[in-house]
C-alpha cells in the first residue's frame, strides 16, 4: 500500500451493513486508506468473513454482529465498540432495507421497519457516537442515502421518504455538531451493481436502462461509493459539511 494512500491511518471506522454490496465496498476503500474498519452485519459469521477478506487484502479489520432491528442491540453497539476497540473516529450509516410497495398497498408495519432501519438507526447511532467525538473535537459521520432521496420512485413508497429524511438528518447533524469538531456528510448512490439490484442490471432491460438513463454509460460499482466515502472521511474533505453527494453517473440529469 502506497504511503500517500494512507490518509486514514490510525483511525477506527464503523460501517453498518458492510458484509456485502455498497457497505463492503466502503469498508474496503476505508481500509485501503489506512483505517481499521469494523464490519457489521446481522449475521456475525458473515461479518467475520468480510473482515477476513479485508485483512487478506492487506487491510485492518474487525467485526461485530448486530441486528439493527433490535433496539437493545442498537443501544449497545457504540458502547460495545468502545469497550472492544477503545475508540471511534468514523461512523458510516450504510445499512438499509427496502420493500416493493405502492403507497396504498404499503403495510404499516413494513413502513415502520423501513423508517426504523433507514432513518431512526442513523439518528440513534449518530447520537451515541457524537459525545465520543465531542471529547476530542474530531469525528466524521457519513450517511448513505440514495438517488431516491432526491426524487420519487415507483414501488418505493417507504424507501423514498426514508432516504429523503436521511438527507435532512444529515444537514441537521452537520448544523448542530460542526462547531464541536464533527463533520457530517452523505452519499446518494444511483444504480450500483450489487446483489440487491441484480433484478435491474442483470437483465436485457437493465442494459437498456444503463444505455438510456446513465450518461456515463455504465453501472456503478461499490468502489465508486467507497472512494467518495474514504475522501469524505479524510482531512482533505475538512471544509465539506452537510452535503449529500450523488454518485449516480449523471442519472439525475435525465
Secondary structure, DSSP 8 states (H G I E B T S, - for coil): --GGG-TTTT-EEEETT-SSHHHHHHHHHHHHTT-EEEEEESSHHHHHHHHHHHHHTT-EEEEEE--TT-HHHHHHHHHHHHHHHS---EEEE---------GGG--HHHHHHHHIIIIIHHHHHHHHHHHHHHHHT-EEEEEE--GGGTS--TT-TTHHHHHHHHHHHHHHHHHHHGGGTEEEEEEEE-SB-SGGGHHHHTSHHHHHHHHHH-TTSS-B-HHHHHHHHHHHHSGGGTT--S-EEEESTTGGG-
